[in-house]
Amino acid sequence: MRWITRPGWPGNLLALAAGASTLLALAPFDIWPLALLSIAVLYLGLRELSPRQAMWRGWWFGFGLYGAGTWWIYVSMNTYGGASPLLAIVLLLAFFAALAWFFALPTWLWARWLRRNEAPLADALCFAALWLVQEAFRGWFLTGFPWLYAGYSQLDGPLAGLAPLGGVWLVSFTLALTAALLCNLHRLRERRSFLAIGIVLLLAPWAAGMALKGHAWTKPAGDPLKVAALQGNVEQELKWDPAHIDAQLALYRDMTFTAKPVDLLVWPETAVPILKDQAQGYIDVMGRLAADRHSALITGVPVREEVHHQRRYYNGVTVTGEGDGTYLKQKLVPFGEYVPLQDMLRGLIEFFNLPMSDFARGPEDQPLLQAKGYQIAPYICYEVVYPEFAAGLAARSDLLLTISNDTWFGTSIGPLQHLQMAQMRALEAGRWMIRATNNGVTALIDPFGRITAEIPQFQRGILYGEVVPMQQLTPYLQWRSWPLAIVCVLLLGWALLAGRIAKTV
């Protein structure tokens, strides 16, 4: 225990290990108690440290979290980005070191202004509030990287029932609060008046999560729709090769010809690997085929538009046949779809010149896609990992759809983490989700976040199943994270005020 609480390398290495262990709490391992353990180790490790020491303790935790949890970015850098193994490792370590500051700054703030060791109940509440703030901040700052949230560990855990109430962030808040309260139980015994409150705060969220697990917040808005989702399994090396474009178009054409009649036929992200205006004839032919079968065809396709006399390129998804609409992606992947500081970085190494890495951001407040008379909220790849953004679209929808191409990350666990986040979006919204990917996992997800049908990775095939349009809003879609945000602001404000008063007395 002293190694955890004292400054120095033993405590920092334990923080590093605690951050790394979070990986095992998430997909595909799903050992959810490790999320509690990792947060508890960090919380205990900050108890006696100076602000500067706490900052580095948090930095090591963050480095462990991202180092273990996002190592798979190496695949896109080395295999597909052309970076040598040494350069890819150096870039990756720099990436981890930069992201670790998402934890270093909050832990400095905690030790400098917010820590209340003399009030264990208040201390635990404020720590949970700060934990939520850091998760929200790293999902927003510089377009955000909202990966590895603690709450995803509970998709199949006891707290899953809280997700429709306050989203993944309410689940993360509860995990942080639970970890801090468990660490403080022995101190609360010395303050009998607060012990009962602490036990209620400890047990009530878990009881609520288990009681609400499986509760239906939404109801069907119509009859089930038959779905066919195509997984072409096109190798990334061939995806943007001009010599193989015709073969890819023929692949999806032929798979569509052989598919059973369905209501919704879904192709993955950039299944059409040429600009929409260049492929319009092909899309029209496939649209007529879909219409003849009373189907709506939804496909990913890059889009070129003139904006203020300038050509801009977008990652898009369009509907043809018995449907309408084109959606342009708003949340872009850094380096994959746009290059920050591109005037400096483009041409430096091949990684900064990846195919289709010059997309523009689509406008806000775009209409949803329409198919078979229903509103479909589309998320292109990375967009599905943003809780608040996804909720804004889901609240206007009957169905959720995400299309993706995770081929960039090979046989790593990255695509499985991505799938887990899509499952959480379905649970938060109480809506069915269709997930169509190039190389897996293509899946149908029910309103409780459960996969009802899937095609494994690295297989070519057509996934058949049914989804049900849903109506009404979960509490999270109705109120979003505002109630939780207000609680966190009040808790942190109180901690700041109490700290100042204590110093003046």
C-alpha positions in Angstrom: 0.0 0.0 0.0 2.8 2.4 0.8 4.3 1.8 -2.7 1.0 3.1 -4.1 0.7 6.2 -2.0 4.3 7.3 -1.8 6.1 9.4 -4.5 8.7 7.7 -6.6 9.2 5.1 -9.2 7.4 2.2 -7.5 4.2 4.2 -7.3 4.6 5.5 -10.9 5.2 2.0 -12.2 2.1 0.7 -10.4 0.1 3.6 -12.0 1.5 2.5 -15.4 0.4 -1.0 -14.8 -3.0 0.1 -13.5 -3.6 2.2 -16.6 -2.5 -0.7 -18.8 -4.8 -3.1 -17.0 -7.8 -1.1 -18.2 -7.3 -2.7 -21.5 -8.4 -6.1 -20.0 -11.6 -4.5 -18.8 -12.7 -3.7 -22.3 -13.4 -5.7 -25.5 -12.4 -8.3 -26.3 -11.4 -9.4 -22.8 -14.3 -7.8 -20.8 -12.9 -8.4 -17.3 -14.9 -5.5 -16.0 -13.7 -5.5 -12.3 -10.3 -4.4 -13.6 -11.8 -1.0 -14.5 -12.6 -0.5 -10.8 -9.2 -1.7 -9.7 -7.3 0.6 -12.1 -9.2 3.7 -11.0 -8.8 2.7 -7.3 -5.0 2.4 -7.7 -4.8 5.8 -9.3 -7.0 7.4 -6.6 -5.0 5.9 -3.8 -1.8 6.9 -5.4 -2.8 10.6 -5.4 -3.6 10.8 -1.7 -0.2 12.0 -0.4 1.5 13.5 -3.4 2.4 17.1 -4.2 0.7 18.6 -7.3 3.8 18.0 -9.3 4.2 14.4 -8.2 0.5 13.8 -8.8 0.8 15.2 -12.3 3.5 12.6 -13.1 1.5 9.8 -11.4 -1.4 10.7 -13.7 0.9 10.9 -16.7 2.2 7.4 -16.1 -1.4 6.1 -15.7 -2.3 7.7 -19.0 0.7 6.4 -20.8 -0.1 2.9 -19.6 -3.7 3.2 -20.7 -3.0 4.4 -24.2 0.1 2.3 -24.6 -1.8 -0.9 -23.9 -5.1 0.2 -25.3 -4.2 1.8 -28.6 -1.0 0.0 -29.7 -2.8 -1.2 -32.8 -2.3 2.2 -34.4 1.1 0.8 -35.2 -0.4 -1.4 -37.9 -1.8 1.6 -39.8 1.5 3.5 -39.4 3.8 0.6 -40.4 1.8 -1.7 -42.6 -0.3 0.8 -44.5 1.4 4.1 -43.8 4.9 3.1 -45.0 6.7 4.1 -41.8 9.6 1.9 -40.8 9.2 -0.2 -37.7 11.6 2.1 -35.8 9.9 5.3 -37.0 6.4 3.9 -36.3 7.4 3.0 -32.7 8.9 6.5 -32.1 5.7 8.1 -33.5 3.6 5.9 -31.4 5.5 6.5 -28.2 5.2 10.3 -28.9 1.5 9.8 -29.4 1.1 8.0 -26.1 3.2 10.6 -24.3 1.0 13.4 -25.6 -2.3 11.7 -24.8 -1.1 10.9 -21.3 -1.4 14.6 -20.5 -5.2 14.1 -20.5 -4.6 12.4 -17.1 -1.6 14.4 -16.0 -3.4 17.8 -16.0 -6.5 16.6 -14.0 -4.4 14.8 -11.4 -2.3 18.0 -11.0 -5.6 19.9 -10.6 -6.8 17.3 -8.1 -3.8 17.6 -5.8 -3.5 21.4 -6.2 -7.1 22.4 -5.6 -9.7 19.7 -5.1 -8.3 16.9 -2.8 -10.2 16.7 0.5 -8.4 14.0 2.5 -10.1 15.2 5.7 -13.6 14.6 4.2 -13.5 11.1 2.6 -17.1 11.2 1.3 -16.8 14.6 -0.3 -13.4 13.5 -1.6 -14.8 10.5 -3.4 -17.7 12.5 -5.0 -15.3 15.2 -6.3 -12.9 12.6 -7.6 -15.7 11.0 -9.6 -16.7 14.4 -10.9 -13.2 15.1 -12.0 -12.9 11.7 -13.7 -16.0 12.5 -15.7 -14.6 15.9 -16.7 -11.4 14.3 -18.0 -13.3 11.8 -20.0 -15.4 14.5 -21.6 -12.4 16.7 -22.2 -10.4 14.1 -24.1 -13.5 13.5 -26.2 -13.6 17.2 -27.2 -10.1 18.8 -27.2 -8.7 19.2 -30.7 -11.7 17.2 -32.1 -11.2 14.6 -29.4 -10.1 11.0 -29.1 -12.9 9.5 -27.1 -11.4 6.0 -26.8 -11.0 3.7 -23.8 -13.7 5.2 -21.5 -14.1 3.2 -18.3 -17.8 2.9 -18.8 -17.5 0.7 -21.8 -16.4 -2.1 -19.5 -20.0 -2.3 -18.2 -21.7 -3.1 -21.5 -22.3 -6.6 -20.2 -21.8 -5.8 -16.6 -24.0 -4.9 -13.7 -24.1 -1.1 -14.5 -25.4 -1.5 -18.1 -28.8 -0.4 -17.0 -27.5 3.1 -16.3 -26.4 3.8 -19.9 -29.9 4.7 -21.1 -30.2 7.1 -18.2 -27.0 9.0 -18.6 -24.9 7.4 -21.3 -21.5 5.9 -21.0 -20.4 8.9 -18.9 -22.9 8.1 -16.1 -21.4 4.6 -16.0 -17.9 6.0 -15.9 -18.9 8.4 -13.1 -20.3 5.5 -11.1 -17.2 3.4 -11.5 -15.0 6.2 -10.3 -17.2 7.0 -7.4 -17.4 3.3 -6.4 -13.6 2.9 -6.6 -13.1 6.0 -4.4 -15.7 5.0 -1.9 -14.3 1.5 -1.6 -10.9 3.0 -0.9 -12.4 5.3 1.8 -14.6 2.8 3.6 -12.2 2.4 6.5 -12.0 6.2 6.9 -15.8 6.5 6.8 -16.1 4.1 9.7 -14.5 6.7 11.8 -17.2 9.2 10.8 -20.4 7.3 11.6 -22.7 10.1 10.5 -21.3 9.8 7.0 -20.9 6.0 6.8 -24.6 5.4 6.0 -24.6 8.0 3.2 -21.4 6.4 1.8 -22.9 3.0 1.8 -26.0 4.2 0.0 -23.9 6.0 -2.6 -21.9 2.9 -3.0 -24.7 0.4 -3.4 -27.6 2.4 -4.9 -26.1 2.9 -8.4 -25.3 -0.8 -8.7 -28.7 -1.8 -7.6 -30.3 0.6 -10.0 -28.0 -0.6 -12.8 -29.0 -4.2 -12.3 -32.7 -3.4 -11.8 -32.8 -1.4 -15.0 -30.8 -3.8 -17.1 -33.1 -5.0 -19.9 -35.7 -2.3 -19.2 -37.3 -1.2 -22.5 -37.3 2.6 -22.7 -38.4 2.7 -26.3 -41.1 0.8 -28.3 -41.5 -0.3 -31.9 -42.5 2.3 -34.4 -43.4 -0.2 -37.1 -43.0 -3.8 -38.4 -39.6 -5.4 -38.5 -37.4 -4.6 -41.5 -35.4 -7.3 -43.3 -31.7 -6.3 -43.6 -28.8 -7.6 -45.7 -25.4 -6.1 -44.8 -22.5 -6.9 -47.2 -19.0 -7.6 -46.0 -16.7 -7.5 -49.0 -13.4 -8.2 -47.2 -11.4 -6.1 -49.7 -7.7 -6.0 -48.8 -6.5 -2.5 -47.8 -3.6 -2.7 -50.2 -6.2 -3.0 -53.1 -8.8 -0.6 -51.7 -7.6 2.5 -53.5 -5.6 0.9 -56.3 -7.1 2.2 -59.6 -6.4 -1.2 -61.2 -8.8 -2.9 -58.7 -11.6 -0.4 -58.6 -13.7 -2.1 -61.3 -13.2 -5.4 -59.5 -14.6 -3.9 -56.2 -17.6 -2.4 -58.0 -18.3 -5.7 -59.6 -17.9 -7.5 -56.3 -20.7 -5.5 -54.6 -22.8 -5.6 -57.7 -22.6 -9.4 -57.8 -23.2 -9.8 -54.1 -26.2 -7.6 -54.4 -27.6 -9.6 -57.4 -27.3 -12.8 -55.3 -28.7 -11.4 -52.1 -32.2 -12.4 -50.9 -35.0 -9.7 -51.2 -34.8 -7.4 -48.2 -36.0 -4.0 -47.1 -32.6 -2.5 -46.4 -29.4 -3.4 -48.3 -26.3 -1.9 -46.7 -22.8 -1.7 -48.1 -19.8 -0.6 -45.9 -17.8 2.6 -45.8 -16.4 3.6 -49.2 -17.7 0.4 -50.8 -17.8 2.6 -53.9 -14.1 3.7 -54.0 -14.5 6.5 -56.5 -16.2 9.9 -56.2 -20.0 9.9 -56.2 -20.3 12.1 -59.3 -18.0 9.7 -61.2 -19.9 6.7 -60.0 -23.4 8.1 -60.5 -24.3 5.9 -63.4 -23.3 2.8 -61.4 -25.2 4.0 -58.4 -28.3 4.7 -60.5 -28.2 1.2 -61.9 -27.9 -0.4 -58.5 -30.7 1.9 -57.3 -33.1 0.7 -60.0 -32.3 -2.9 -59.0 -33.0 -2.1 -55.4 -36.3 -0.3 -56.3 -37.4 -3.2 -58.4 -37.0 -5.4 -55.3 -38.7 -2.8 -53.1 -35.4 -2.2 -51.3 -33.4 0.8 -50.1 -29.7 0.6 -50.9 -27.3 2.4 -48.5 -23.6 2.7 -49.4 -20.5 4.5 -48.4 -19.0 6.7 -51.2 -16.7 9.7 -51.2 -18.4 12.9 -52.4 -17.0 16.0 -54.2 -18.7 19.4 -53.9 -18.1 23.0 -54.9 -18.1 25.2 -51.7 -17.3 28.9 -52.2 -15.7 28.2 -55.6 -13.4 25.5 -54.1 -13.6 21.8 -54.5 -14.0 19.9 -51.3 -14.1 16.2 -50.7 -16.1 14.4 -48.1 -16.5 10.9 -46.7 -20.2 10.2 -47.4 -23.0 7.7 -47.3 -25.9 7.8 -49.7 -29.3 6.1 -50.2 -30.9 5.0 -53.5 -33.8 2.8 -54.4 -36.7 3.2 -51.9 -34.9 5.8 -49.9 -33.2 9.2 -50.2 -30.5 11.3 -48.8 -26.7 11.8 -48.6 -24.8 12.4 -45.4 -21.3 13.9 -45.2 -19.1 12.8 -42.3 -18.5 15.4 -39.6 -16.1 13.7 -37.2 -12.9 13.0 -39.1 -10.0 10.8 -38.1 -6.7 12.7 -37.6 -4.1 11.6 -40.2 -6.5 9.0 -41.6 -9.0 11.6 -43.1 -7.2 14.9 -42.6 -3.7 15.9 -41.6 -3.3 18.4 -38.8 -0.6 21.0 -39.7 -0.6 19.5 -43.2 1.6 22.2 -44.7 4.3 21.0 -42.4 3.7 17.3 -42.4 2.5 16.3 -45.9 5.4 14.7 -47.8 7.5 14.2 -44.7 6.8 10.5 -44.6 4.4 8.3 -46.5 2.1 8.0 -43.4 1.1 11.6 -43.8 0.0 10.9 -47.4 -2.4 8.0 -46.8 -5.2 7.6 -49.4 -8.3 9.7 -48.8 -6.5 11.8 -46.1 -7.7 15.1 -47.4 -11.4 15.1 -46.5 -13.4 18.1 -45.4 -15.7 18.1 -42.4 -19.4 17.8 -43.3 -21.8 20.6 -42.2 -23.8 20.4 -38.9 -27.5 19.9 -38.8 -27.7 17.6 -41.9 -30.9 15.8 -42.4 -31.0 12.1 -41.6 -31.1 9.4 -44.2 -34.6 8.2 -45.2 -35.3 4.6 -46.2 -38.6 2.7 -46.4 -40.3 5.6 -44.7 -38.1 5.7 -41.6 -35.4 8.1 -40.4 -31.9 6.5 -40.1 -29.1 8.1 -38.1 -25.9 7.5 -40.0 -22.4 7.3 -38.3 -19.4 6.8 -40.6 -16.7 4.8 -38.8 -15.2 7.0 -36.1 -18.3 9.1 -35.5 -20.0 6.3 -33.5 -17.4 6.7 -30.7 -18.7 10.2 -29.8 -21.5 9.8 -27.2 -23.0 13.3 -27.4 -22.7 13.6 -31.1 -24.3 10.2 -31.6 -27.1 11.0 -29.2 -28.0 14.2 -31.2 -28.6 12.2 -34.3 -30.2 9.2 -32.6 -32.8 11.4 -30.9 -34.2 12.2 -34.4 -34.1 8.7 -35.7 -36.0 5.4 -35.9 -32.9 3.3 -36.6 -29.1 3.7 -36.2 -26.6 2.8 -38.9 -22.8 2.7 -38.8 -20.6 1.9 -41.7 -16.9 1.3 -41.3 -13.6 0.1 -42.8 -11.4 -1.1 -40.0 -9.0 -2.8 -42.4 -6.3 -0.2 -41.4 -5.8 -2.1 -38.1 -5.3 -5.6 -39.3 -5.9 -8.5 -36.9 -5.5 -6.2 -33.8 -8.1 -5.6 -31.1 -8.9 -2.1 -32.3 -11.9 -3.1 -34.5 -13.3 -5.1 -31.5 -13.1 -2.0 -29.3 -14.8 0.0 -32.1 -17.6 -2.6 -32.2 -18.1 -2.4 -28.4 -18.6 1.4 -28.6 -21.2 0.9 -31.3 -23.0 -1.5 -29.0 -23.0 1.1 -26.3 -24.6 3.7 -28.7 -27.4 1.3 -29.3 -27.9 0.7 -25.6 -27.9 4.5 -24.8 -30.4 5.2 -27.6 -32.7 2.2 -27.1 -32.5 1.6 -30.9 -31.5 -1.1 -33.3 -28.2 -0.5 -35.0 -27.0 -1.9 -38.3 -23.2 -2.1 -38.6 -21.7 -2.8 -42.0 -18.0 -3.1 -42.4 -15.5 -4.0 -45.1 -13.7 -6.7 -43.1 -15.7 -7.2 -39.9 -17.3 -7.2 -37.6 -20.5 -6.7 -39.5 -23.4 -7.0 -37.0 -26.9 -6.3 -36.1 -27.3 -4.8 -32.5 -30.5 -4.7 -30.6 -31.7 -1.8 -28.3 -30.0 -3.5 -25.3 -26.6 -3.4 -26.9 -26.6 -7.1 -27.7 -25.4 -8.6 -31.0 -28.1 -10.6 -32.6 -26.3 -11.6 -35.8 -22.8 -11.1 -37.1 -20.2 -12.0 -39.7 -16.7 -12.7 -38.2 -13.7 -10.7 -39.3 -11.9 -11.4 -42.5 -14.7 -13.3 -44.2 -16.7 -12.3 -47.2 -20.4 -12.7 -46.9 -23.9 -11.3 -46.5 -25.4 -10.8 -43.1 -29.2 -11.4 -43.0 -31.5 -10.4 -40.1 -34.2 -8.1 -38.9 -34.3 -4.8 -37.2 -37.2 -2.9 -35.7 -37.7 0.9 -36.0 -38.1 2.3 -32.5 -39.8 5.4 -31.2 -39.7 7.4 -27.9 -36.5 8.6 -26.2 -34.4 7.2 -23.5 -33.7 9.6 -20.6 -30.2 10.1 -22.0 -31.5 11.0 -25.5 -34.0 13.4 -23.9 -31.7 15.1 -21.4 -28.3 14.1 -22.7 -25.4 14.7 -20.2 -26.7 18.0 -18.8 -28.0 16.6 -15.4 -24.7 14.9 -14.8 -22.7 17.9 -16.0 -24.6 20.1 -13.5 -23.9 17.7 -10.6 -20.2 17.6 -11.5 -19.9 21.4 -11.7 -21.6 21.8 -8.3 -19.3 19.2 -6.8 -16.1 20.7 -8.2 -17.2 24.2 -7.4 -17.9 23.2 -3.8 -14.5 21.5 -3.5 -12.7 24.7 -4.7 -14.7 26.9 -2.4 -14.2 24.5 0.6 -10.5 24.4 -0.1 -10.2 28.2 -0.1 -12.3 28.5 3.1 -10.1 25.9 4.8 -6.9 27.8 4.0 -8.3 31.1 5.4 -9.4 29.5 8.7 
